[in-house]
């Protein structure tokens, strides 16, 4: 019989074994990302992110796993349950600790149940989902939350008694564009001219944009990219420095091949940039920041230059992160995201079930409406 085990971190699993389960899935599931968060102290028990990956072995072979965390708060999740926690507290229930399956601080969808090739994936999703419920019950935790999972995972978990939650993000899709101008032709004239004006203003400010990827990234760029990240979170009253300088240093060694920096320069000084991650045919936008205000620079660095890079590299899609309906005006169309939730207390579970039923209907209707209101003209029109 296979053995299920909770470990004290992804770093306890041999790198090649863990990555063999990840395969072509999200880069944020890879050992170098998750283990680096642990080894640099970005996650840990003292941070309210106790890493306890659930792994399954049979005769020494790793069959399945999921990135699991014991949470003592709800920060850094991007599928927020603050209202549920407040309702539990008012009812005299203890909401924390809880179990979270996901990637810390990273609102990027992807597999949350990693299964070895040749194994029955659907069966393992159900088995791991059941095991998480038993862990929750056996350790007096309030619930299990599987965030930014794949739709097939959410549906299998729903069959096992989890509640489905639907969110929305805005993603760019490559329709076979040969150049950025080809992409602009998909916009109506007013919006197309506005984008061109925004890009010209950045250029007139004496700013040049450069893209640095993989081994071509200079070591000297990691420090300013960390500063840009800090500048953004420090400027917001709700901002949190989840990541530290040591993480950026570590990524320069073990994760550089996945990184793509879009950097804005004035003269020989970098003034702004975004840290992006690339894998396969997708680019993922993560951390933006600027040390100097230039009108429209955010749009140029975070969206236009990244889209131009995707077109040049033949990438199929660009996911720039959570939030921001302004992305839709720039050709990023609405896409649903999924999560699944199981709550131990029957009263809280029923209240959340009713809430999610209404929220799902609203979000699904909104996604369809926003797709109909795309800034892009239909292909071929």
N, C-alpha and C positions, 0 to 999 in steps of 0.2 A: 504493500500500500504506500502511496506517496506520503511524504512527511511535510506538514505545514510548520513553518517556523517564523517567528518574529525576530528580526535582527536589530542591531544597534546602529544602523546606518547603511546606506547603499555602499559606502566604502568598504564594508565587510565582504561584499560579493566581488570575486575576481572581475576585473574590468571587462575582459573578453567574454566572459559568461553572461554578464548583464547585457552588454551591447549586442550579443547574439540574439537575445530576446527582443531587443528594440528594433533591430533590422533597419528597415526604411522609414520607421515611424519618426515622430517629432524629435528634433535635435535636443530639445529640453528634457527628454527622457533619458538621454545618454549618460553613461557613468561619469564622464568628465564634467558635465554640468551639475548633476545632483551631488556627486561626491565633493566637488569643489565648494558648493554651498555649505556642506557639513564641515569640511576641513578648514574653512576660513571663518567659521563661527557665525555665518549669516543665518544658519538654522541650528537649532539645538534646544535642549530642554529649557535652558535659561532664557531663550528667546520666545518660548511658547510654541516652538516648532520641533517637537521631539520626533526625530526620524526613526521609524520602526517599520522598514519595508517588510512586507509579507511575502515569503518565498515558498515555493513548493519544489521538493526534490524527490527523485525516485532512483535509488541505487546510485546516489551521488550526482545524478544529472539534473540540472535546473530545468524544470518543466514550465513554470509560470511564476509570475511575481507582480506586485503592484507597489508603487511608491506611496507609502503610508506614513501619516504624521499624527501624533497626538497633539491636539491644539488646546491651548488654554485661553485663547482669544479668537477673534475673527478677522484680524488684520492680515493684509497681504493676500487675500483670496480671490477678490474680484467677482465672486458670486456671493453677494453679501447676505448674511442672515441676522443682522443686528436686530431687526424687528422680532424675529423668532426668539432670540436670546432675551429681549426685553419682556416678551409675553411669558416666557418660562419663569423669569424672575418674579413677575407680578403674581404668577400662580404658585409661587413657593417652590419651584423646581430648580435644580442645579443644571445649568446648561453646559458648563465646562467642567472637566475636559470632554472633548469630542474627538472623533476620528475623521481624518480628511485624507482622501485619495486624490492626489493631484501634484502639480509642480509649484513650489513656493514662488509667490510674487510674479506669476507668469500667466496672463490670461490668453493662453494659446491652446486651442483644441488639439486633441490627439488621443491615442490609445491610453487608457489608464490600467488596462489589464494586459500584461505582456505574456505571450504564450509562445512556446517553442514551435518551430516549424514541424508540421506533421501531427501536432496535437489538435484535439477538438476544441477550437477556440470558444464556441458558444457554450460548451459544457463547462469550460474552465471559468468563464465569466460568471456563470451561475454558481459554481462551487466557491469561488472567491467571494462573491457577493454574500453568500450564506455564511461563510467563515467570518466575514467582517461583522455581520449582525451578531454572531455568537461571541466574538471578541468584545463587542459593545456591551452586550448583556452581562458577560462574565466579569467585566471590569467596571461596572456601574457608570458607564458613559452615556451621554444624552442621545447620541446618534452617530450615523455614518453619512458622510457627504462626499460624493464623487464628482469633482468639478471639472468642467471643460472636457468631458469624455466624448467619445464617438457616439453617433446616434444609435448604432447597433448595440453598443454597451448599455446605453440608457434604456433601450427597449427591453433588453434581457433582464436588467435589474428591475424594471417596472413589473415584469412577470414574477419577480421574486418578492414583491411587496414594497419596493422603493417608489418614491414619488418623483415624477419627471418635472424638471424645470427647464424652460426655454428662455434664452436671452438673444441678444442681437449684437453683431459686430458688422464692420464695413470692410470688405475685401476688394482688391483689384484683381481682375482676371485679364489675362493676355488673349486677345482675340486675333492673334497672328499679326500684330503690328510690326511693320518694318522699321519704324522710327517714331520718335515722340510726336512729330508732326502728323503722322498717320493716326496716332491716338487722338490728337486734338481735333482731327476731322470728325470724330464721333460726337463731338459736342455741338450744340447749337451755337450760332455765331456770337451771341452775347457772352456766354460763358467761355468760349474759346478765346475771345479777345481779352477777357478779364484775366485768364491764366497767363496769357502772353504778357500783359501789362505787369502782373505780379513778378514774373521772372525777370523782366527788364529792369524793374526797380531795384531788385537785388544786385543785378549786374552794375547798374549805375552807381550803387553805393560802394563800388570797388571790391566787391566780394566775388571770389571764385570758388567753385565747388569741385571737390575731388572725391573720388571713390577709391577706397583702399580695401583690398580683400585678401584673406588668407595669408600666405607667406609673404605677400607684398606689403603687409602692414608693418610700418616702422615701429620699433620698440618705443620710440619717444612719443607715440600717439596715445598710448594707454593712459598716461597720467592726465592729459587734458580731457580725454573721454570720461574719465572718472569725475573730474571737476565739473564737466557739463551735466553729468547725471546728478551730482550734488546740488548744482545751481537750481535745477528744476524742482527737486523735492523740497529744498530749503525755502523756496519762494512761496510754497503753499502751506497754509496753517495746518492742513491735514496730512502734509507730506511726511514720509518716514524714510530714513536712510536704511533700507533693508539690506543693501549691499555695501561692502566696504572696499577700501583700496586694495587689500590683499586679494580679494576675489578677482579684480581686474588684472592684477599681476599674475595670478594663477592661470587665468584664462589665456593669457599671452603665451603660456607654455603648452597647456593641454587641449585648448579649444580654438586656437588661432585659425585653423583651417576652416572653421565654421563661421568666422566673424567677417562682417562687412561694415566698414566705417564710412559714413558719408560726412565729409568734413568741409566746413566753410572757413575760408582763409581771407584775411586782409593783410596784404603784403606777405610777410613770412610768419604771421601769427595766426594760429587756429582760434576762431572766436565762437564756433558753435559746431555741433555735430550730433549724429545719431549712431548708436550702436545697434547694428542689425545682425541677424543670424541667418545663414543660408544652409539649406540641405536639399538635395535633389533638385526639384524644379520650383522650389518655393523660397521666398524671402520673408523674414519675420522682423518687423520693426519693434524695437524695445525701448531704448533709453535716449531721449532727446534732451539737449540743454544748450544754453547760450550764455556767454559772458558779456555780450554786447547787443543792444537792441538794434535791429535793422528791420524795417518794415517788410513783411511777407517772407522773412527768412525762414520762419518755422515751416511754412508751406513748401518752400523750395527744398529744404534739407530733408524734411520728413516724408514728403510725398513726391514732388515732381522729379527730383534728382534720382530718387529710389526707383520710381516707375521707369524713368529713362534707362537706368542701369538694368532693370529687369528685361526691358525690350532688347537692349544690346546683347544681353546674355542668354536670351531665349527662355527666360523663366516664365512659368505658367501662371503664378499668382503671387500676390504680395499682401500679407496680413499685417497691417500697421499697429495693431493693438486694440485696446478697449476704448469704448466711448467715442464721442465726437461726430454728431450728425453733419458737421461741416465737411466731413470726408466725402459724403455723398455728392456734394456740389462739385467735387473734384474727381468724380468718376469711380468712386468706391461704392459698390452696391451692397445692400443689406444681406446678411447671411445669418441663419439661426445658429445658436450654440446650445449645448445641452449639458445638464447635470442631473444627478439622481441623489435622492435623500431618503434616509430611513431614520425615524425618530422613535426612541424607546417608549416614551410616555404616550399612552393611547389618546389622551386628551389633546396634547400638543400635536401629535401626528394627525389627528382629524382636523384640527384648526389649520395646520399647514396644508393638508390635502385640499381643503376648500379654497384656501388662498391661491394655491398653485393652479387649480382648475381655472379660476378666473384670469389669473395672470397669463397662463399659457394661451388662452383664447385671444387675449388682447395683443400679446406679442406676435403671435402667428398672423393675426390680421394686420398688424402694423408692418411686419416684414413684407407681406404681399403688397400692401399699399405703397411702401417705399420702393419696392422693385418697379412698380408701375410708374413711379415718379422719378425714375433714374435720370441723372444728368446726361446720360449717353443716349444718342439716337439709336434706334434699332439697327443692327448690323445690315448693311446694304442699302440703307435709306439715304 
